[in-house]
């Protein structure tokens, strides 16, 4: 019977659809099957597909005289004979099937199932525990990756505490990235702690974290009077306090908002240096401000891990000897709340680095020492002379940078960066100012920080914002960014930017059909490993989630500046190395053409094992790449306790680009527990 249907489909395509000279091969095949199934159930249905020339022979004859009459009559006669024969056959076949002896319905259902490429049978994205094994499609030998020892449950390869002690402490060098050499890399799966559970959904996660997920109580003792975090039963509670805002982040942000235009969308991206548990960034989110928070992995145990477990953007980082991994003119606001960074040291190098990443017209907030030192020097246990000298030095550097001091109240001082060089005439004649080389602004990966000032982009008039003025958020999300409009990013035009937006809206729509949980709050912390122009993040933008847009350092074009101009956040990174985060900090990872980009640059298993390290148990991954590359990845993933399914590109099965979706199994403490089925 299957053979008969296949033969009839071929006949129908050749004699009926081919003469139409339109539609793709896939469309023709699908219509053939549809016609056959319909005719099998209702023979009369087939006559509705006849063209008017075949349903009305007289009319056909009239039309034929206008063309080649002989050819048309021959063709019409053959077509009529074929259609009538098929209708008669399906009438008999339908009657046989209806009698209970046939299997037409089951065949039709089977064909429908086989042509539906958007269904992922049995792949569960829910947080539950059940088990199944995954068969290797190719039959090649699969390497099984075993669990690492439990002592590695919070392993951060490039910020390893033991390795850090081998580097000099000057300028915090030992707290910077120091990745293991090839012979010291771990080729095992980092385990979750015993009792690990899915985080609370946002916004509850802002205030509560399960103790089992980050089982460290030291901050509850060290920062008890500052309301950082409290231990209550089997959860940590975050009251929203901080060293400089023990009364709560909301009250503190209200003070800032009386000076800085936070409420109207002018300020969208912020940088929090020395963030603690990121309560400042956590409470900015409800004001539609997205903060990139960073702090070192130091004696304040797990502070960045707490931040990410709360659902707040953060990375492990420090102002040390190398530049921050962000492009110039990224942030609308930068913030230091008693962050202990020596701003006046090294000829003002750290303030100059903040100036590099601060947008023209952006704000810098400094709260705590040495601001208002006259009233606080005793509480800070420092001498008046020391604090006075520190503040004097900060004021001098701010003047060199052409920052205007707009407010100083209590222990909070706020400066605003000028909008262009025309509004900063004093800098042009200042012999102490050293201008950075032109490549310094955006060439940052492992590049040494220097005490130099990045010049403003040129402007045509004194009122123009250097680098281009931005719309307020959310309008700026899909507006053409100034870097694109000005042609500053080679290879991208306004038209290609808009086309990229349309393409990713289509891709994301297809992803949501594959995984219905994407925009429900199930996935809070999302990473795009090869973000391009940030169009994936723009397409799924929602208060329920945030996206860490990663631009690989080996990408052909540096697009991270465009991403920030859209009001999104991101970072430069090389995926041959470990990311600056703790294990289990992302709920969903998107990997578009990552393996194609890194082909022959580093080993696929290095990238996959790093993805496994930073992905939460029962977290999901969406790979998009060429079929041969994805098949290789799928075989390797089989040995990693992930469940996978391959699906076609949303435009059809004939495209070489495919989508591989995966769910990480639940297991903890080095022992396999039951997991989700494929």
TAZIZI-V681103 format. One record per residue. N is the residue number from 0. RES is the residue in three letters. PHI is phi in degrees with one decimal (* if undefined). OMEGA is omega in whole degrees, -180 to 180 (NA if undefined). Layout:
((N,RES,PHI,OMEGA) (N,RES,PHI,OMEGA))
//
This chain:
((0,UNK,*,178) (1,UNK,-60.4,179) (2,UNK,-61.8,-179) (3,UNK,-64.2,179) (4,UNK,-62.0,179) (5,UNK,-61.5,-180) (6,UNK,-64.2,-180) (7,UNK,-65.3,177) (8,UNK,-62.2,179) (9,UNK,-62.8,-180) (10,UNK,-61.5,-179) (11,UNK,-61.7,-179) (12,UNK,-62.2,-176) (13,UNK,-68.3,-171) (14,UNK,-94.0,-174) (15,UNK,-116.0,-175) (16,UNK,-79.0,-178) (17,UNK,-56.7,-180) (18,UNK,-63.4,-178) (19,UNK,-70.3,176) (20,UNK,57.7,178) (21,UNK,-154.3,179) (22,UNK,84.6,178) (23,UNK,-76.1,177) (24,UNK,-59.6,-179) (25,UNK,-64.0,179) (26,UNK,-63.7,-179) (27,UNK,-64.2,180) (28,UNK,-64.3,-180) (29,UNK,-63.0,179) (30,UNK,-67.9,177) (31,UNK,-55.9,-177) (32,UNK,-62.5,180) (33,UNK,-61.7,180) (34,UNK,-61.6,-178) (35,UNK,-63.6,-179) (36,UNK,-64.3,179) (37,UNK,-63.1,-177) (38,UNK,-68.6,179) (39,UNK,-64.1,-178) (40,UNK,-87.9,-177) (41,UNK,-143.0,-175) (42,UNK,-58.5,-179) (43,UNK,-65.5,-177) (44,UNK,-57.1,-173) (45,UNK,-64.5,-177) (46,UNK,-71.7,177) (47,UNK,-70.8,179) (48,UNK,-90.3,179) (49,UNK,-69.6,173) (50,UNK,-66.9,-177) (51,UNK,-56.8,-179) (52,UNK,-65.2,180) (53,UNK,-92.6,179) (54,UNK,-77.1,-178) (55,UNK,-130.0,-176) (56,UNK,-58.6,-179) (57,UNK,-63.6,178) (58,UNK,-63.7,178) (59,UNK,-60.0,180) (60,UNK,-64.8,179) (61,UNK,-63.2,180) (62,UNK,-66.1,-176) (63,UNK,-63.5,-177) (64,UNK,-65.0,179) (65,UNK,-81.0,-180) (66,UNK,-127.1,180) (67,UNK,-88.2,-172) (68,UNK,-63.0,-176) (69,UNK,-64.8,-178) (70,UNK,-64.0,-177) (71,UNK,-66.6,180) (72,UNK,-64.9,179) (73,UNK,-62.5,-178) (74,UNK,-66.2,-180) (75,UNK,-64.2,-180) (76,UNK,-63.9,179) (77,UNK,-63.0,-179) (78,UNK,-63.8,180) (79,UNK,-62.1,-179) (80,UNK,-61.6,-179) (81,UNK,-63.9,-177) (82,UNK,-64.3,180) (83,UNK,-63.5,179) (84,UNK,-62.9,180) (85,UNK,-65.8,179) (86,UNK,-62.4,179) (87,UNK,-63.0,-180) (88,UNK,-60.7,-177) (89,UNK,-70.6,174) (90,UNK,-62.6,179) (91,UNK,-67.0,180) (92,UNK,-62.0,180) (93,UNK,-64.8,179) (94,UNK,-63.8,178) (95,UNK,-65.0,-180) (96,UNK,-65.3,-179) (97,UNK,-65.1,-179) (98,UNK,-72.0,179) (99,UNK,103.5,-180) (100,UNK,-91.7,-177) (101,UNK,-87.4,-179) (102,UNK,-131.0,-177) (103,UNK,-61.5,-179) (104,UNK,-62.7,-179) (105,UNK,-65.0,178) (106,UNK,-65.6,180) (107,UNK,-60.9,180) (108,UNK,-63.8,-179) (109,UNK,-64.0,178) (110,UNK,-62.6,179) (111,UNK,-59.6,180) (112,UNK,-62.8,-176) (113,UNK,-68.5,-178) (114,UNK,-94.1,177) (115,UNK,-92.4,-174) (116,UNK,-95.3,-176) (117,UNK,-101.5,-177) (118,UNK,-92.8,178) (119,UNK,-109.6,-175) (120,UNK,-61.4,170) (121,UNK,73.4,177) (122,UNK,-82.2,-174) (123,UNK,-101.0,176) (124,UNK,-101.7,-178) (125,UNK,-80.9,178) (126,UNK,-92.8,177) (127,UNK,-149.8,-175) (128,UNK,-121.6,169) (129,UNK,-156.2,-170) (130,UNK,-138.7,165) (131,UNK,-158.5,178) (132,UNK,-101.4,-179) (133,UNK,-109.8,178) (134,UNK,-79.9,177) (135,UNK,-79.2,-175) (136,UNK,-67.4,-173) (137,UNK,-88.0,-178) (138,UNK,91.5,179) (139,UNK,-74.7,179) (140,UNK,-66.3,-176) (141,UNK,-109.8,177) (142,UNK,-79.8,178) (143,UNK,-97.2,179) (144,UNK,-91.6,-177) (145,UNK,-85.1,176) (146,UNK,-65.7,171) (147,UNK,-71.5,174) (148,UNK,-61.7,-177) (149,UNK,-60.9,-180) (150,UNK,-67.9,179) (151,UNK,-94.7,-173) (152,UNK,-62.9,177) (153,UNK,-118.0,-174) (154,UNK,-68.6,174) (155,UNK,-120.5,-169) (156,UNK,-53.0,-175) (157,UNK,-92.2,173) (158,UNK,-130.9,-179) (159,UNK,-69.8,-175) (160,UNK,-62.9,-179) (161,UNK,-66.6,180) (162,UNK,-67.5,-178) (163,UNK,-57.2,-177) (164,UNK,-67.3,180) (165,UNK,-84.6,-174) (166,UNK,-109.7,-177) (167,UNK,-64.7,-179) (168,UNK,-86.9,-180) (169,UNK,-59.6,179) (170,UNK,54.3,175) (171,UNK,62.0,-179) (172,UNK,-56.8,-176) (173,UNK,-69.5,178) (174,UNK,-93.4,179) (175,UNK,-83.8,-180) (176,UNK,-71.6,174) (177,UNK,-137.9,-172) (178,UNK,-82.3,-178) (179,UNK,-71.0,173) (180,UNK,-68.2,-175) (181,UNK,-54.8,-176) (182,UNK,-72.8,180) (183,UNK,-104.4,-180) (184,UNK,-68.1,177) (185,UNK,-92.5,176) (186,UNK,-112.7,-180) (187,UNK,-148.5,-176) (188,UNK,-95.8,-179) (189,UNK,-69.3,-176) (190,UNK,-81.4,170) (191,UNK,-83.2,177) (192,UNK,-67.5,177) (193,UNK,-56.5,179) (194,UNK,86.2,-179) (195,UNK,-56.5,179) (196,UNK,-131.4,176) (197,UNK,-63.8,179) (198,UNK,-61.8,174) (199,UNK,-66.4,177) (200,UNK,-70.1,175) (201,UNK,-71.1,10) (202,UNK,-93.9,179) (203,UNK,-60.2,-178) (204,UNK,-64.3,177) (205,UNK,-60.5,-173) (206,UNK,-107.2,-176) (207,UNK,-138.7,176) (208,UNK,-132.9,177) (209,UNK,-61.0,-179) (210,UNK,-59.3,-177) (211,UNK,-61.7,-177) (212,UNK,-76.5,179) (213,UNK,-136.1,-169) (214,UNK,-80.2,-180) (215,UNK,-132.9,-175) (216,UNK,-104.6,-171) (217,UNK,-59.3,-179) (218,UNK,-66.7,179) (219,UNK,-67.1,178) (220,UNK,-92.3,-177) (221,UNK,-62.9,-174) (222,UNK,-112.7,-175) (223,UNK,-59.2,-176) (224,UNK,-78.5,-177) (225,UNK,-101.0,175) (226,UNK,60.9,175) (227,UNK,-67.4,-173) (228,UNK,-154.2,179) (229,UNK,-131.2,180) (230,UNK,-97.6,-178) (231,UNK,-134.3,179) (232,UNK,66.6,-179) (233,UNK,-106.5,178) (234,UNK,-135.9,167) (235,UNK,-96.1,175) (236,UNK,-113.7,-179) (237,UNK,-112.8,-176) (238,UNK,-70.4,-179) (239,UNK,94.5,180) (240,UNK,-86.2,177) (241,UNK,-157.2,-177) (242,UNK,-57.2,180) (243,UNK,-98.4,177) (244,UNK,-139.4,180) (245,UNK,-62.4,178) (246,UNK,-84.3,176) (247,UNK,120.9,-178) (248,UNK,-68.1,-179) (249,UNK,-59.7,180) (250,UNK,-62.4,179) (251,UNK,-63.1,-180) (252,UNK,-66.4,176) (253,UNK,-59.2,177) (254,UNK,-62.5,179) (255,UNK,-66.5,-177) (256,UNK,-68.7,176) (257,UNK,-73.0,180) (258,UNK,-116.5,-175) (259,UNK,-99.9,-178) (260,UNK,-74.8,-178) (261,UNK,-79.9,-169) (262,UNK,-73.4,-171) (263,UNK,-95.5,178) (264,UNK,89.3,177) (265,UNK,-64.5,175) (266,UNK,-95.9,180) (267,UNK,-120.0,-178) (268,UNK,-108.2,-177) (269,UNK,-136.7,178) (270,UNK,-120.8,179) (271,UNK,-110.2,-178) (272,UNK,-91.7,-177) (273,UNK,68.5,-163) (274,UNK,-82.3,-173) (275,UNK,65.1,179) (276,UNK,-94.0,171) (277,UNK,66.2,178) (278,UNK,-67.7,177) (279,UNK,-60.4,178) (280,UNK,-65.7,-179) (281,UNK,-62.6,-177) (282,UNK,-85.1,172) (283,UNK,-72.0,-174) (284,UNK,-60.4,-179) (285,UNK,-72.3,175) (286,UNK,-100.2,177) (287,UNK,65.7,174) (288,UNK,-111.2,-176) (289,UNK,-106.3,-177) (290,UNK,-102.0,170) (291,UNK,-95.7,-176) (292,UNK,-102.1,175) (293,UNK,-143.9,177) (294,UNK,-157.4,180) (295,UNK,-76.2,169) (296,UNK,-86.0,-173) (297,UNK,-137.3,-176) (298,UNK,-67.6,175) (299,UNK,-79.0,-167) (300,UNK,-59.0,169) (301,UNK,67.1,-177) (302,UNK,-63.3,178) (303,UNK,-70.3,177) (304,UNK,-62.5,175) (305,UNK,-60.2,-178) (306,UNK,-58.3,-179) (307,UNK,-69.5,177) (308,UNK,-65.8,176) (309,UNK,-77.3,-177) (310,UNK,89.5,-178) (311,UNK,-115.2,180) (312,UNK,-59.6,179) (313,UNK,-165.8,174) (314,UNK,-138.2,171) (315,UNK,-80.6,-178) (316,UNK,-168.5,-177) (317,UNK,-159.3,169) (318,UNK,-83.2,-175) (319,UNK,-130.9,-178) (320,UNK,-111.1,-180) (321,UNK,-109.9,-176) (322,UNK,-69.4,176) (323,UNK,-64.2,-174) (324,UNK,-82.4,180) (325,UNK,-131.9,179) (326,UNK,-77.3,177) (327,UNK,-67.9,175) (328,UNK,57.1,-177) (329,UNK,-93.5,-165) (330,UNK,-108.1,177) (331,UNK,-80.8,-178) (332,UNK,-153.5,173) (333,UNK,-123.8,-168) (334,UNK,-145.2,173) (335,UNK,-137.4,178) (336,UNK,-112.8,-177) (337,UNK,46.3,-174) (338,UNK,-84.4,175) (339,UNK,65.6,176) (340,UNK,-86.5,-179) (341,UNK,-76.9,-171) (342,UNK,-61.1,-178) (343,UNK,-86.0,-176) (344,UNK,-79.6,175) (345,UNK,53.4,179) (346,UNK,59.5,178) (347,UNK,78.9,-174) (348,UNK,-58.5,-176) (349,UNK,-72.7,175) (350,UNK,-67.4,177) (351,UNK,-68.0,176) (352,UNK,-69.8,174) (353,UNK,-62.8,178) (354,UNK,-60.1,180) (355,UNK,-60.0,-174) (356,UNK,-90.6,-180) (357,UNK,-90.2,179) (358,UNK,-68.7,171) (359,UNK,-55.1,-175) (360,UNK,88.3,-179) (361,UNK,-79.5,-173) (362,UNK,-118.0,172) (363,UNK,-119.0,-178) (364,UNK,-110.5,175) (365,UNK,-126.1,177) (366,UNK,-124.5,-175) (367,UNK,100.3,-177) (368,UNK,-54.1,5) (369,UNK,-99.1,-175) (370,UNK,-63.0,-178) (371,UNK,60.7,-175) (372,UNK,-64.4,-177) (373,UNK,-60.4,-178) (374,UNK,-95.3,-171) (375,UNK,-125.6,-172) (376,UNK,-61.3,179) (377,UNK,-70.7,179) (378,UNK,-64.3,-180) (379,UNK,-84.5,178) (380,UNK,57.2,176) (381,UNK,-134.8,-178) (382,UNK,-78.5,178) (383,UNK,-61.6,-178) (384,UNK,-62.6,-179) (385,UNK,-63.7,-178) (386,UNK,-68.9,179) (387,UNK,-62.6,179) (388,UNK,-65.3,180) (389,UNK,-64.0,-180) (390,UNK,-67.0,178) (391,UNK,-60.1,-179) (392,UNK,-66.3,178) (393,UNK,-61.9,180) (394,UNK,-63.3,180) (395,UNK,-65.3,-180) (396,UNK,-66.4,178) (397,UNK,-59.9,178) (398,UNK,-67.4,176) (399,UNK,-60.9,-180) (400,UNK,-78.2,-177) (401,UNK,65.5,172) (402,UNK,-87.5,178) (403,UNK,-96.2,178) (404,UNK,-78.0,-175) (405,UNK,-101.8,-179) (406,UNK,-163.9,166) (407,UNK,-145.0,-177) (408,UNK,-140.7,-176) (409,UNK,56.3,-178) (410,UNK,-106.1,-178) (411,UNK,-119.6,174) (412,UNK,-119.1,-178) (413,UNK,-129.9,175) (414,UNK,-113.5,175) (415,UNK,-123.4,178) (416,UNK,-73.9,178) (417,UNK,-63.6,-175) (418,UNK,-85.6,178) (419,UNK,-164.1,-177) (420,UNK,-73.6,179) (421,UNK,-64.2,-180) (422,UNK,-88.3,-178) (423,UNK,-135.8,-177) (424,UNK,-65.1,-177) (425,UNK,-63.3,-177) (426,UNK,-69.7,-173) (427,UNK,-63.3,-177) (428,UNK,-105.7,-176) (429,UNK,-89.2,-177) (430,UNK,-68.9,-179) (431,UNK,-79.3,-177) (432,UNK,-87.0,174) (433,UNK,-108.8,-178) (434,UNK,-86.3,180) (435,UNK,-69.8,172) (436,UNK,-63.6,-175) (437,UNK,-61.6,-178) (438,UNK,-81.8,-173) (439,UNK,-67.4,-169) (440,UNK,-58.0,-173) (441,UNK,-119.5,177) (442,UNK,-91.3,-165) (443,UNK,-121.9,-169) (444,UNK,-67.3,-178) (445,UNK,58.7,179) (446,UNK,-97.0,-176) (447,UNK,-65.5,174) (448,UNK,-74.2,-180) (449,UNK,-128.1,176) (450,UNK,-85.8,179) (451,UNK,-143.1,-176) (452,UNK,-109.8,177) (453,UNK,-76.1,-178) (454,UNK,-69.1,174) (455,UNK,-67.8,167) (456,UNK,-62.4,-178) (457,UNK,-66.9,177) (458,UNK,-129.8,-179) (459,UNK,-96.2,180) (460,UNK,-149.7,-175) (461,UNK,-62.6,-178) (462,UNK,-91.3,-177) (463,UNK,-82.1,177) (464,UNK,-80.8,-180) (465,UNK,-60.9,-179) (466,UNK,86.3,178) (467,UNK,104.6,179) (468,UNK,-84.5,-178) (469,UNK,-102.4,170) (470,UNK,-69.0,173) (471,UNK,-75.4,179) (472,UNK,-82.7,14) (473,UNK,-93.2,-178) (474,UNK,-59.2,-176) (475,UNK,-70.7,-177) (476,UNK,-60.3,-176) (477,UNK,-117.0,172) (478,UNK,-67.4,177) (479,UNK,-68.4,-178) (480,UNK,-65.7,180) (481,UNK,-55.9,180) (482,UNK,-63.8,177) (483,UNK,-76.6,-177) (484,UNK,-61.4,-178) (485,UNK,-87.6,-178) (486,UNK,75.4,-177) (487,UNK,-75.6,179) (488,UNK,-107.5,-177) (489,UNK,-56.7,177) (490,UNK,92.6,180) (491,UNK,-122.9,176) (492,UNK,-117.7,176) (493,UNK,-58.5,-178) (494,UNK,-66.5,-179) (495,UNK,-68.7,175) (496,UNK,-63.6,-180) (497,UNK,-66.6,177) (498,UNK,-66.7,177) (499,UNK,-61.3,176) (500,UNK,-60.7,-179) (501,UNK,-63.6,-179) (502,UNK,-61.0,-176) (503,UNK,-74.9,171) (504,UNK,-64.2,178) (505,UNK,-67.7,179) (506,UNK,-60.7,-178) (507,UNK,-65.1,176) (508,UNK,-60.3,177) (509,UNK,-67.7,178) (510,UNK,-60.4,-179) (511,UNK,-68.9,173) (512,UNK,-72.3,179) (513,UNK,-74.7,-175) (514,UNK,-134.8,-174) (515,UNK,-69.1,-177) (516,UNK,-91.1,-171) (517,UNK,-58.1,-176) (518,UNK,-111.0,-179) (519,UNK,-101.5,-173) (520,UNK,99.8,178) (521,UNK,-61.3,179) (522,UNK,-112.9,-179) (523,UNK,-95.6,-179) (524,UNK,-93.1,-176) (525,UNK,-120.5,178) (526,UNK,-122.8,171) (527,UNK,-108.7,-171) (528,UNK,-73.2,180) (529,UNK,-143.9,-161) (530,UNK,-80.0,-179) (531,UNK,60.0,-179) (532,UNK,-92.2,179) (533,UNK,82.3,-175) (534,UNK,-72.9,174) (535,UNK,-62.2,180) (536,UNK,-63.8,180) (537,UNK,-65.0,-177) (538,UNK,-71.3,-180) (539,UNK,-108.9,-176) (540,UNK,-54.1,-176) (541,UNK,-163.5,175) (542,UNK,-63.8,-178) (543,UNK,-80.0,-174) (544,UNK,-150.2,170) (545,UNK,-142.2,-176) (546,UNK,-122.6,170) (547,UNK,-88.3,-178) (548,UNK,-86.7,-179) (549,UNK,-100.4,173) (550,UNK,-105.4,-179) (551,UNK,-59.7,-178) (552,UNK,-66.3,-180) (553,UNK,-96.3,179) (554,UNK,-61.9,-178) (555,UNK,-61.2,-175) (556,UNK,-128.9,178) (557,UNK,-86.9,-174) (558,UNK,-112.2,-175) (559,UNK,-64.5,176) (560,UNK,-61.0,177) (561,UNK,-64.0,-179) (562,UNK,-59.9,179) (563,UNK,-68.2,177) (564,UNK,-65.2,177) (565,UNK,-80.8,-179) (566,UNK,88.5,177) (567,UNK,-110.9,179) (568,UNK,-120.7,180) (569,UNK,-174.8,-172) (570,UNK,-158.7,170) (571,UNK,-82.0,177) (572,UNK,-162.1,175) (573,UNK,-108.2,-175) (574,UNK,-75.5,168) (575,UNK,-77.4,178) (576,UNK,-122.2,179) (577,UNK,-74.1,179) (578,UNK,-78.7,-177) (579,UNK,-82.9,179) (580,UNK,-152.6,177) (581,UNK,-81.7,172) (582,UNK,-63.4,172) (583,UNK,61.8,-177) (584,UNK,-111.8,179) (585,UNK,-125.0,-178) (586,UNK,-89.4,-177) (587,UNK,-144.6,178) (588,UNK,-120.8,177) (589,UNK,-111.7,-176) (590,UNK,-125.0,-180) (591,UNK,-95.2,176) (592,UNK,57.0,180) (593,UNK,-66.3,-177) (594,UNK,-71.0,174) (595,UNK,-64.5,-179) (596,UNK,-63.9,-175) (597,UNK,-97.8,178) (598,UNK,-58.8,-179) (599,UNK,69.2,175) (600,UNK,-93.7,176) (601,UNK,-157.7,-173) (602,UNK,-75.8,180) (603,UNK,-60.0,-178) (604,UNK,-65.9,176) (605,UNK,-61.9,-179) (606,UNK,-69.1,-179) (607,UNK,-64.2,180) (608,UNK,-68.1,175) (609,UNK,-69.4,175) (610,UNK,-61.4,178) (611,UNK,-63.1,-179) (612,UNK,-62.8,-173) (613,UNK,-89.9,-179) (614,UNK,-90.2,178) (615,UNK,-69.4,169) (616,UNK,-54.5,-176) (617,UNK,68.2,170) (618,UNK,-77.8,-175) (619,UNK,-119.0,176) (620,UNK,-131.0,173) (621,UNK,-118.7,175) (622,UNK,-97.5,172) (623,UNK,-132.3,-175) (624,UNK,-167.0,178) (625,UNK,-72.9,-172) (626,UNK,-59.3,-178) (627,UNK,-65.5,179) (628,UNK,-69.2,-180) (629,UNK,-68.0,177) (630,UNK,-65.7,176) (631,UNK,-64.6,178) (632,UNK,-64.4,-178) (633,UNK,-62.4,178) (634,UNK,-62.9,-179) (635,UNK,-68.8,-179) (636,UNK,-63.5,180) (637,UNK,-55.8,179) (638,UNK,-92.6,-174) (639,UNK,-117.6,-178) (640,UNK,63.6,171) (641,UNK,-115.9,173) (642,UNK,-107.0,-172) (643,UNK,-135.2,169) (644,UNK,-145.5,176) (645,UNK,-98.4,177) (646,UNK,-131.5,-180) (647,UNK,-73.6,168) (648,UNK,-57.1,-177) (649,UNK,-64.5,178) (650,UNK,-90.5,175) (651,UNK,130.2,-175) (652,UNK,-77.0,-177) (653,UNK,-79.7,179) (654,UNK,-78.8,-180) (655,UNK,-72.6,178) (656,UNK,-75.9,-180) (657,UNK,-126.0,177) (658,UNK,-123.7,176) (659,UNK,-113.5,179) (660,UNK,-107.9,-175) (661,UNK,-142.5,174) (662,UNK,-129.9,178) (663,UNK,-75.4,-179) (664,UNK,-69.2,175) (665,UNK,-84.9,171) (666,UNK,-160.0,-175) (667,UNK,-149.0,174) (668,UNK,61.9,179) (669,UNK,82.3,-180) (670,UNK,-122.0,179) (671,UNK,-77.3,172) (672,UNK,-106.1,180) (673,UNK,-69.0,-171) (674,UNK,-142.7,-177) (675,UNK,-71.6,-179) (676,UNK,-82.9,165) (677,UNK,-105.2,NA))
//
